[in-house]
Amino acid sequence: MAALSWLISGLIIGALARLIMPGRDPGGILVTIILGIIGAFVASYAGQVLGFYQPGQPAGWIMSIIGAIVVLGIYRALKKA
């Protein structure tokens, strides 16, 4: 059940990041899900480093979307190279 919630939240976070960040995006729904999940992990780690979250505490929705936008920017830069 946890894996299903990761997939659904990854899809939502990734889709919102793609809507917020303009431009063409390579990849389909699988890339969007992976982008959202990685973005949430990046946001959790960054929040722990900055002191916003305790170790093991997940990031919130807004921070996860910001993390997904960062990951999307890196993905686009790597795809162009």
Jmol script that loads the backbone (N, CA, C; Angstrom):
load data "model"
ATOM      1  N   MET A   1       0.819  -1.195   0.000  1.00  0.00           N
ATOM      2  CA  MET A   1       0.000   0.000   0.000  1.00  0.00           C
ATOM      3  C   MET A   1       0.863   1.260   0.000  1.00  0.00           C
ATOM      4  N   ALA A   2       2.009   1.206   0.680  1.00  0.00           N
ATOM      5  CA  ALA A   2       2.895   2.366   0.736  1.00  0.00           C
ATOM      6  C   ALA A   2       3.472   2.667  -0.641  1.00  0.00           C
ATOM      7  N   ALA A   3       3.786   1.624  -1.398  1.00  0.00           N
ATOM      8  CA  ALA A   3       4.346   1.834  -2.735  1.00  0.00           C
ATOM      9  C   ALA A   3       3.331   2.523  -3.642  1.00  0.00           C
ATOM     10  N   LEU A   4       2.075   2.180  -3.506  1.00  0.00           N
ATOM     11  CA  LEU A   4       1.034   2.813  -4.304  1.00  0.00           C
ATOM     12  C   LEU A   4       0.905   4.294  -3.959  1.00  0.00           C
ATOM     13  N   SER A   5       0.998   4.629  -2.683  1.00  0.00           N
ATOM     14  CA  SER A   5       0.913   6.039  -2.288  1.00  0.00           C
ATOM     15  C   SER A   5       2.138   6.809  -2.766  1.00  0.00           C
ATOM     16  N   TRP A   6       3.301   6.180  -2.808  1.00  0.00           N
ATOM     17  CA  TRP A   6       4.506   6.819  -3.351  1.00  0.00           C
ATOM     18  C   TRP A   6       4.311   7.120  -4.831  1.00  0.00           C
ATOM     19  N   LEU A   7       3.744   6.161  -5.571  1.00  0.00           N
ATOM     20  CA  LEU A   7       3.528   6.356  -7.005  1.00  0.00           C
ATOM     21  C   LEU A   7       2.534   7.480  -7.273  1.00  0.00           C
ATOM     22  N   ILE A   8       1.455   7.492  -6.532  1.00  0.00           N
ATOM     23  CA  ILE A   8       0.422   8.511  -6.732  1.00  0.00           C
ATOM     24  C   ILE A   8       0.943   9.890  -6.339  1.00  0.00           C
ATOM     25  N   SER A   9       1.590   9.983  -5.180  1.00  0.00           N
ATOM     26  CA  SER A   9       2.113  11.289  -4.774  1.00  0.00           C
ATOM     27  C   SER A   9       3.246  11.730  -5.693  1.00  0.00           C
ATOM     28  N   GLY A  10       4.083  10.788  -6.172  1.00  0.00           N
ATOM     29  CA  GLY A  10       5.134  11.126  -7.125  1.00  0.00           C
ATOM     30  C   GLY A  10       4.562  11.663  -8.415  1.00  0.00           C
ATOM     31  N   LEU A  11       3.474  11.075  -8.886  1.00  0.00           N
ATOM     32  CA  LEU A  11       2.816  11.544 -10.105  1.00  0.00           C
ATOM     33  C   LEU A  11       2.259  12.959  -9.926  1.00  0.00           C
ATOM     34  N   ILE A  12       1.619  13.199  -8.804  1.00  0.00           N
ATOM     35  CA  ILE A  12       1.035  14.518  -8.542  1.00  0.00           C
ATOM     36  C   ILE A  12       2.130  15.575  -8.404  1.00  0.00           C
ATOM     37  N   ILE A  13       3.162  15.270  -7.631  1.00  0.00           N
ATOM     38  CA  ILE A  13       4.253  16.224  -7.418  1.00  0.00           C
ATOM     39  C   ILE A  13       4.984  16.496  -8.731  1.00  0.00           C
ATOM     40  N   GLY A  14       5.295  15.446  -9.479  1.00  0.00           N
ATOM     41  CA  GLY A  14       5.977  15.615 -10.757  1.00  0.00           C
ATOM     42  C   GLY A  14       5.150  16.398 -11.761  1.00  0.00           C
ATOM     43  N   ALA A  15       3.851  16.126 -11.817  1.00  0.00           N
ATOM     44  CA  ALA A  15       2.977  16.838 -12.751  1.00  0.00           C
ATOM     45  C   ALA A  15       2.874  18.313 -12.381  1.00  0.00           C
ATOM     46  N   LEU A  16       2.766  18.614 -11.099  1.00  0.00           N
ATOM     47  CA  LEU A  16       2.706  20.014 -10.679  1.00  0.00           C
ATOM     48  C   LEU A  16       4.014  20.733 -10.972  1.00  0.00           C
ATOM     49  N   ALA A  17       5.145  20.053 -10.786  1.00  0.00           N
ATOM     50  CA  ALA A  17       6.437  20.663 -11.100  1.00  0.00           C
ATOM     51  C   ALA A  17       6.535  20.971 -12.590  1.00  0.00           C
ATOM     52  N   ARG A  18       6.038  20.062 -13.426  1.00  0.00           N
ATOM     53  CA  ARG A  18       6.062  20.303 -14.872  1.00  0.00           C
ATOM     54  C   ARG A  18       5.127  21.435 -15.276  1.00  0.00           C
ATOM     55  N   LEU A  19       4.004  21.583 -14.581  1.00  0.00           N
ATOM     56  CA  LEU A  19       3.086  22.680 -14.879  1.00  0.00           C
ATOM     57  C   LEU A  19       3.674  24.028 -14.480  1.00  0.00           C
ATOM     58  N   ILE A  20       4.384  24.051 -13.363  1.00  0.00           N
ATOM     59  CA  ILE A  20       4.943  25.300 -12.857  1.00  0.00           C
ATOM     60  C   ILE A  20       6.136  25.748 -13.693  1.00  0.00           C
ATOM     61  N   MET A  21       6.972  24.793 -14.102  1.00  0.00           N
ATOM     62  CA  MET A  21       8.181  25.113 -14.857  1.00  0.00           C
ATOM     63  C   MET A  21       7.891  25.012 -16.351  1.00  0.00           C
ATOM     64  N   PRO A  22       7.878  26.144 -17.055  1.00  0.00           N
ATOM     65  CA  PRO A  22       7.523  26.114 -18.471  1.00  0.00           C
ATOM     66  C   PRO A  22       8.602  25.464 -19.335  1.00  0.00           C
ATOM     67  N   GLY A  23       8.189  25.001 -20.502  1.00  0.00           N
ATOM     68  CA  GLY A  23       9.124  24.417 -21.460  1.00  0.00           C
ATOM     69  C   GLY A  23       8.756  22.983 -21.786  1.00  0.00           C
ATOM     70  N   ARG A  24       9.424  22.458 -22.821  1.00  0.00           N
ATOM     71  CA  ARG A  24       9.186  21.077 -23.229  1.00  0.00           C
ATOM     72  C   ARG A  24       9.947  20.135 -22.311  1.00  0.00           C
ATOM     73  N   ASP A  25       9.296  19.040 -21.979  1.00  0.00           N
ATOM     74  CA  ASP A  25       9.905  18.053 -21.096  1.00  0.00           C
ATOM     75  C   ASP A  25      10.025  16.718 -21.798  1.00  0.00           C
ATOM     76  N   PRO A  26      11.235  16.172 -21.837  1.00  0.00           N
ATOM     77  CA  PRO A  26      11.376  14.825 -22.379  1.00  0.00           C
ATOM     78  C   PRO A  26      10.839  13.800 -21.381  1.00  0.00           C
ATOM     79  N   GLY A  27      10.287  12.733 -21.885  1.00  0.00           N
ATOM     80  CA  GLY A  27       9.802  11.672 -21.008  1.00  0.00           C
ATOM     81  C   GLY A  27       8.296  11.686 -20.867  1.00  0.00           C
ATOM     82  N   GLY A  28       7.783  10.587 -20.370  1.00  0.00           N
ATOM     83  CA  GLY A  28       6.347  10.433 -20.210  1.00  0.00           C
ATOM     84  C   GLY A  28       5.941  10.347 -18.757  1.00  0.00           C
ATOM     85  N   ILE A  29       4.927   9.536 -18.499  1.00  0.00           N
ATOM     86  CA  ILE A  29       4.361   9.436 -17.159  1.00  0.00           C
ATOM     87  C   ILE A  29       5.336   8.784 -16.171  1.00  0.00           C
ATOM     88  N   LEU A  30       6.119   7.824 -16.635  1.00  0.00           N
ATOM     89  CA  LEU A  30       7.084   7.170 -15.754  1.00  0.00           C
ATOM     90  C   LEU A  30       8.153   8.153 -15.295  1.00  0.00           C
ATOM     91  N   VAL A  31       8.621   8.988 -16.200  1.00  0.00           N
ATOM     92  CA  VAL A  31       9.613  10.010 -15.850  1.00  0.00           C
ATOM     93  C   VAL A  31       9.005  11.010 -14.882  1.00  0.00           C
ATOM     94  N   THR A  32       7.743  11.344 -15.055  1.00  0.00           N
ATOM     95  CA  THR A  32       7.059  12.275 -14.155  1.00  0.00           C
ATOM     96  C   THR A  32       6.967  11.702 -12.748  1.00  0.00           C
ATOM     97  N   ILE A  33       6.643  10.430 -12.633  1.00  0.00           N
ATOM     98  CA  ILE A  33       6.551   9.783 -11.321  1.00  0.00           C
ATOM     99  C   ILE A  33       7.919   9.759 -10.646  1.00  0.00           C
ATOM    100  N   ILE A  34       8.941   9.355 -11.399  1.00  0.00           N
ATOM    101  CA  ILE A  34      10.296   9.279 -10.835  1.00  0.00           C
ATOM    102  C   ILE A  34      10.769  10.672 -10.430  1.00  0.00           C
ATOM    103  N   LEU A  35      10.482  11.660 -11.257  1.00  0.00           N
ATOM    104  CA  LEU A  35      10.836  13.041 -10.959  1.00  0.00           C
ATOM    105  C   LEU A  35      10.200  13.499  -9.641  1.00  0.00           C
ATOM    106  N   GLY A  36       8.932  13.196  -9.452  1.00  0.00           N
ATOM    107  CA  GLY A  36       8.239  13.587  -8.225  1.00  0.00           C
ATOM    108  C   GLY A  36       8.778  12.891  -6.993  1.00  0.00           C
ATOM    109  N   ILE A  37       9.080  11.604  -7.110  1.00  0.00           N
ATOM    110  CA  ILE A  37       9.604  10.853  -5.962  1.00  0.00           C
ATOM    111  C   ILE A  37      10.996  11.353  -5.597  1.00  0.00           C
ATOM    112  N   ILE A  38      11.862  11.534  -6.594  1.00  0.00           N
ATOM    113  CA  ILE A  38      13.213  12.034  -6.323  1.00  0.00           C
ATOM    114  C   ILE A  38      13.147  13.459  -5.765  1.00  0.00           C
ATOM    115  N   GLY A  39      12.241  14.265  -6.296  1.00  0.00           N
ATOM    116  CA  GLY A  39      12.072  15.625  -5.785  1.00  0.00           C
ATOM    117  C   GLY A  39      11.676  15.652  -4.320  1.00  0.00           C
ATOM    118  N   ALA A  40      10.822  14.732  -3.913  1.00  0.00           N
ATOM    119  CA  ALA A  40      10.423  14.651  -2.505  1.00  0.00           C
ATOM    120  C   ALA A  40      11.598  14.241  -1.624  1.00  0.00           C
ATOM    121  N   PHE A  41      12.415  13.310  -2.115  1.00  0.00           N
ATOM    122  CA  PHE A  41      13.597  12.907  -1.349  1.00  0.00           C
ATOM    123  C   PHE A  41      14.602  14.055  -1.245  1.00  0.00           C
ATOM    124  N   VAL A  42      14.811  14.771  -2.340  1.00  0.00           N
ATOM    125  CA  VAL A  42      15.723  15.919  -2.326  1.00  0.00           C
ATOM    126  C   VAL A  42      15.219  16.973  -1.344  1.00  0.00           C
ATOM    127  N   ALA A  43      13.933  17.232  -1.364  1.00  0.00           N
ATOM    128  CA  ALA A  43      13.347  18.223  -0.460  1.00  0.00           C
ATOM    129  C   ALA A  43      13.478  17.792   0.997  1.00  0.00           C
ATOM    130  N   SER A  44      13.278  16.512   1.278  1.00  0.00           N
ATOM    131  CA  SER A  44      13.426  16.020   2.649  1.00  0.00           C
ATOM    132  C   SER A  44      14.865  16.188   3.135  1.00  0.00           C
ATOM    133  N   TYR A  45      15.811  15.817   2.272  1.00  0.00           N
ATOM    134  CA  TYR A  45      17.213  15.923   2.650  1.00  0.00           C
ATOM    135  C   TYR A  45      17.609  17.386   2.845  1.00  0.00           C
ATOM    136  N   ALA A  46      17.217  18.250   1.909  1.00  0.00           N
ATOM    137  CA  ALA A  46      17.549  19.667   2.015  1.00  0.00           C
ATOM    138  C   ALA A  46      16.909  20.284   3.259  1.00  0.00           C
ATOM    139  N   GLY A  47      15.683  19.907   3.551  1.00  0.00           N
ATOM    140  CA  GLY A  47      15.007  20.408   4.743  1.00  0.00           C
ATOM    141  C   GLY A  47      15.673  19.962   6.027  1.00  0.00           C
ATOM    142  N   GLN A  48      16.227  18.748   6.042  1.00  0.00           N
ATOM    143  CA  GLN A  48      16.949  18.273   7.218  1.00  0.00           C
ATOM    144  C   GLN A  48      18.264  19.013   7.385  1.00  0.00           C
ATOM    145  N   VAL A  49      18.953  19.263   6.272  1.00  0.00           N
ATOM    146  CA  VAL A  49      20.219  19.995   6.331  1.00  0.00           C
ATOM    147  C   VAL A  49      19.990  21.429   6.813  1.00  0.00           C
ATOM    148  N   LEU A  50      18.914  22.050   6.345  1.00  0.00           N
ATOM    149  CA  LEU A  50      18.604  23.425   6.738  1.00  0.00           C
ATOM    150  C   LEU A  50      17.924  23.529   8.102  1.00  0.00           C
ATOM    151  N   GLY A  51      17.552  22.393   8.691  1.00  0.00           N
ATOM    152  CA  GLY A  51      16.934  22.387  10.012  1.00  0.00           C
ATOM    153  C   GLY A  51      15.432  22.522  10.009  1.00  0.00           C
ATOM    154  N   PHE A  52      14.791  22.413   8.847  1.00  0.00           N
ATOM    155  CA  PHE A  52      13.330  22.495   8.784  1.00  0.00           C
ATOM    156  C   PHE A  52      12.653  21.211   9.256  1.00  0.00           C
ATOM    157  N   TYR A  53      13.313  20.071   9.008  1.00  0.00           N
ATOM    158  CA  TYR A  53      12.738  18.766   9.334  1.00  0.00           C
ATOM    159  C   TYR A  53      13.690  17.974  10.213  1.00  0.00           C
ATOM    160  N   GLN A  54      13.120  17.106  11.024  1.00  0.00           N
ATOM    161  CA  GLN A  54      13.904  16.190  11.848  1.00  0.00           C
ATOM    162  C   GLN A  54      14.321  14.990  10.999  1.00  0.00           C
ATOM    163  N   PRO A  55      15.375  14.269  11.385  1.00  0.00           N
ATOM    164  CA  PRO A  55      15.758  13.068  10.627  1.00  0.00           C
ATOM    165  C   PRO A  55      14.593  12.074  10.545  1.00  0.00           C
ATOM    166  N   GLY A  56      14.339  11.599   9.343  1.00  0.00           N
ATOM    167  CA  GLY A  56      13.254  10.654   9.110  1.00  0.00           C
ATOM    168  C   GLY A  56      11.903  11.300   8.835  1.00  0.00           C
ATOM    169  N   GLN A  57      11.815  12.604   8.983  1.00  0.00           N
ATOM    170  CA  GLN A  57      10.557  13.305   8.735  1.00  0.00           C
ATOM    171  C   GLN A  57      10.460  13.658   7.254  1.00  0.00           C
ATOM    172  N   PRO A  58       9.356  13.301   6.591  1.00  0.00           N
ATOM    173  CA  PRO A  58       9.223  13.617   5.161  1.00  0.00           C
ATOM    174  C   PRO A  58       8.925  15.095   4.943  1.00  0.00           C
ATOM    175  N   ALA A  59       9.236  15.548   3.747  1.00  0.00           N
ATOM    176  CA  ALA A  59       8.952  16.935   3.377  1.00  0.00           C
ATOM    177  C   ALA A  59       7.466  17.104   3.110  1.00  0.00           C
ATOM    178  N   GLY A  60       6.996  18.327   3.209  1.00  0.00           N
ATOM    179  CA  GLY A  60       5.613  18.633   2.888  1.00  0.00           C
ATOM    180  C   GLY A  60       5.418  18.754   1.388  1.00  0.00           C
ATOM    181  N   TRP A  61       4.190  18.981   0.982  1.00  0.00           N
ATOM    182  CA  TRP A  61       3.858  19.039  -0.442  1.00  0.00           C
ATOM    183  C   TRP A  61       4.572  20.175  -1.157  1.00  0.00           C
ATOM    184  N   ILE A  62       4.567  21.363  -0.559  1.00  0.00           N
ATOM    185  CA  ILE A  62       5.175  22.520  -1.221  1.00  0.00           C
ATOM    186  C   ILE A  62       6.674  22.321  -1.375  1.00  0.00           C
ATOM    187  N   MET A  63       7.328  21.875  -0.339  1.00  0.00           N
ATOM    188  CA  MET A  63       8.766  21.633  -0.407  1.00  0.00           C
ATOM    189  C   MET A  63       9.082  20.510  -1.398  1.00  0.00           C
ATOM    190  N   SER A  64       8.231  19.500  -1.469  1.00  0.00           N
ATOM    191  CA  SER A  64       8.427  18.417  -2.435  1.00  0.00           C
ATOM    192  C   SER A  64       8.309  18.911  -3.865  1.00  0.00           C
ATOM    193  N   ILE A  65       7.372  19.806  -4.118  1.00  0.00           N
ATOM    194  CA  ILE A  65       7.222  20.369  -5.460  1.00  0.00           C
ATOM    195  C   ILE A  65       8.441  21.217  -5.812  1.00  0.00           C
ATOM    196  N   ILE A  66       8.948  21.986  -4.857  1.00  0.00           N
ATOM    197  CA  ILE A  66      10.159  22.773  -5.094  1.00  0.00           C
ATOM    198  C   ILE A  66      11.335  21.846  -5.393  1.00  0.00           C
ATOM    199  N   GLY A  67      11.444  20.754  -4.649  1.00  0.00           N
ATOM    200  CA  GLY A  67      12.497  19.780  -4.916  1.00  0.00           C
ATOM    201  C   GLY A  67      12.363  19.158  -6.291  1.00  0.00           C
ATOM    202  N   ALA A  68      11.133  18.884  -6.710  1.00  0.00           N
ATOM    203  CA  ALA A  68      10.900  18.312  -8.040  1.00  0.00           C
ATOM    204  C   ALA A  68      11.239  19.315  -9.135  1.00  0.00           C
ATOM    205  N   ILE A  69      11.010  20.589  -8.891  1.00  0.00           N
ATOM    206  CA  ILE A  69      11.376  21.617  -9.867  1.00  0.00           C
ATOM    207  C   ILE A  69      12.896  21.664 -10.020  1.00  0.00           C
ATOM    208  N   VAL A  70      13.610  21.561  -8.919  1.00  0.00           N
ATOM    209  CA  VAL A  70      15.080  21.534  -8.973  1.00  0.00           C
ATOM    210  C   VAL A  70      15.554  20.313  -9.751  1.00  0.00           C
ATOM    211  N   VAL A  71      14.980  19.155  -9.455  1.00  0.00           N
ATOM    212  CA  VAL A  71      15.363  17.921 -10.154  1.00  0.00           C
ATOM    213  C   VAL A  71      15.003  18.015 -11.638  1.00  0.00           C
ATOM    214  N   LEU A  72      13.866  18.616 -11.951  1.00  0.00           N
ATOM    215  CA  LEU A  72      13.469  18.800 -13.349  1.00  0.00           C
ATOM    216  C   LEU A  72      14.457  19.693 -14.092  1.00  0.00           C
ATOM    217  N   GLY A  73      14.910  20.745 -13.450  1.00  0.00           N
ATOM    218  CA  GLY A  73      15.908  21.620 -14.067  1.00  0.00           C
ATOM    219  C   GLY A  73      17.211  20.882 -14.348  1.00  0.00           C
ATOM    220  N   ILE A  74      17.639  20.062 -13.407  1.00  0.00           N
ATOM    221  CA  ILE A  74      18.850  19.258 -13.604  1.00  0.00           C
ATOM    222  C   ILE A  74      18.629  18.234 -14.714  1.00  0.00           C
ATOM    223  N   TYR A  75      17.468  17.614 -14.740  1.00  0.00           N
ATOM    224  CA  TYR A  75      17.151  16.624 -15.767  1.00  0.00           C
ATOM    225  C   TYR A  75      17.159  17.252 -17.157  1.00  0.00           C
ATOM    226  N   ARG A  76      16.565  18.436 -17.280  1.00  0.00           N
ATOM    227  CA  ARG A  76      16.555  19.128 -18.572  1.00  0.00           C
ATOM    228  C   ARG A  76      17.972  19.496 -19.012  1.00  0.00           C
ATOM    229  N   ALA A  77      18.808  19.951 -18.079  1.00  0.00           N
ATOM    230  CA  ALA A  77      20.176  20.326 -18.410  1.00  0.00           C
ATOM    231  C   ALA A  77      20.971  19.104 -18.870  1.00  0.00           C
ATOM    232  N   LEU A  78      20.766  17.965 -18.209  1.00  0.00           N
ATOM    233  CA  LEU A  78      21.479  16.746 -18.602  1.00  0.00           C
ATOM    234  C   LEU A  78      20.969  16.198 -19.923  1.00  0.00           C
ATOM    235  N   LYS A  79      19.688  16.351 -20.192  1.00  0.00           N
ATOM    236  CA  LYS A  79      19.108  15.852 -21.436  1.00  0.00           C
ATOM    237  C   LYS A  79      19.588  16.648 -22.644  1.00  0.00           C
ATOM    238  N   LYS A  80      19.847  17.954 -22.455  1.00  0.00           N
ATOM    239  CA  LYS A  80      20.335  18.787 -23.558  1.00  0.00           C
ATOM    240  C   LYS A  80      21.797  18.498 -23.879  1.00  0.00           C
ATOM    241  N   ALA A  81      22.568  18.102 -22.881  1.00  0.00           N
ATOM    242  CA  ALA A  81      24.016  17.881 -23.082  1.00  0.00           C
ATOM    243  C   ALA A  81      24.318  16.637 -23.849  1.00  0.00           C
TER     244      ALA A  81
END
end "model"
wireframe off; spacefill off
backbone 0.3
color backbone group
